[in-house]
Amino acid sequence: MSCFCLENVSYRYDKATVLQGVDLRLEPGEILGLFGHNGAGKTTTIKLILGLMQPVGGSLSVLDGSAGDSQVTRHIGYLPENVMFYPQLTGREILAHFARLKSADLRQVPELLTQVGLDDAMDARVKTYSKGMRQRLGLAQALLGKPKLLMLDEPTVGLDPVATADLYRLLRILRDSGTGIVLCSHVLPGVEPYIDRAAILTDGALRASGNLEALRRQANMPVTLMLEPTGSLSSLENAVRQCNGVTRPVMKSISNRLQVDVRPADKMPLLTALMASGEVADVGIHQPTLEDIYVHFIGSGGLAHRGGVQ
Ligand SMILES: Nc1ncnc2c1ncn2[C@@H]1O[C@H](COP(=O)(O)OP(=O)(O)OP(=O)(O)O)[C@@H](O)[C@H]1O
């Protein structure tokens, strides 16, 4: 069973095509990061999976059934981007209300509130909650009924760094118990260790998807080596220049170290030759991060007018 499978899915609002030919799949026990600029089509993708709208092209299955079917929807947890609750009710009352709507076990209510760190505030009115507390309540709502598929739209908005780390830890526990999770965000710093796979959407099309290694291969971005010379910087620079078969690397000296940007395929031949030259005392290797890869695929020109990485 897959959590969802989109094949060649397209969607249009009136005349504007906002998703085109998207192939995307999520398996149980997997965390997928769905990234893209403002207006890329992340929320539209989620709404299609929830069955709130129908694709205009392609096919879509959710939990091996049809999107929108009530038997499917009851196994989906969803945290929308802008979560709103009735302010006069307490966290416990609100969660109990959602539990009834979802036919979830009411005993889950205090358990979930404790799990998201609201144990001391469950009987306070929501109007007294901070933004981060409302976000946690939203997460507890999404976790009602032990969903098989959990979709979170910007779940870290309003959370402080400790609460963000707690959220990611909780997602891992759910993932390990078999829940498929989609994490929709443009907050990339810190998310890298917690996702199994990333999908990058730009202008309604899937530009890249895979785990970090696969994305690095697709992006073919340079790897940065920070080299500490045994002798002088200039003889180390010469040693780099003399490496045969290595496409001319970009070099820059930074406080008595040499920064060398090299194509991934040239990394090992260059390092092997430099080790043999005896010119290198120490080396640091910096691979492109998820943020670097994201910017590579969406294009830095796009960042300026789309709002970019926040
Ligand atoms: N109800 C609507 N009617 C017309 N166009 C819409 C509607 N909702 C969204 N769009 C358009 O569809 C495109 C995709 O929007 P979507 O909300 O899926 O993007 P997103 O990636 O979730 O963006 P953000 O990160 O800003 O939330 C955008 O161009 C948006 O303007």
The ligand as a Gaussian input file, in Angstrom:
#p B3LYP/6-31G(d) Opt

LIG

0 1
 N       -8.415000      29.636000      -5.195000
 C       -7.499000      29.970000      -6.118000
 N       -7.885000      30.572000      -7.280000
 C       -6.982000      30.895000      -8.227000
 N       -5.647000      30.641000      -8.110000
 C       -5.220000      30.061000      -6.987000
 C       -6.116000      29.696000      -5.929000
 N       -5.394000      29.117000      -4.932000
 C       -4.108000      29.129000      -5.351000
 N       -4.005000      29.697000      -6.585000
 C       -2.767000      29.850000      -7.364000
 O       -2.205000      28.575000      -7.554000
 C       -0.780000      28.643000      -7.506000
 C       -0.282000      27.615000      -6.500000
 O       -0.724000      28.005000      -5.214000
 P       -0.419000      27.129000      -3.907000
 O       -1.208000      27.731000      -2.788000
 O       -0.625000      25.701000      -4.216000
 O        1.143000      27.414000      -3.720000
 P        2.092000      27.088000      -2.486000
 O        3.297000      26.410000      -3.049000
 O        1.363000      26.369000      -1.416000
 O        2.476000      28.561000      -2.018000
 P        2.829000      29.176000      -0.547000
 O        4.181000      28.657000      -0.174000
 O        2.857000      30.639000      -0.813000
 O        1.747000      28.757000       0.404000
 C       -0.431000      30.091000      -7.182000
 O       -0.101000      30.733000      -8.391000
 C       -1.716000      30.651000      -6.616000
 O       -1.833000      32.030000      -6.916000

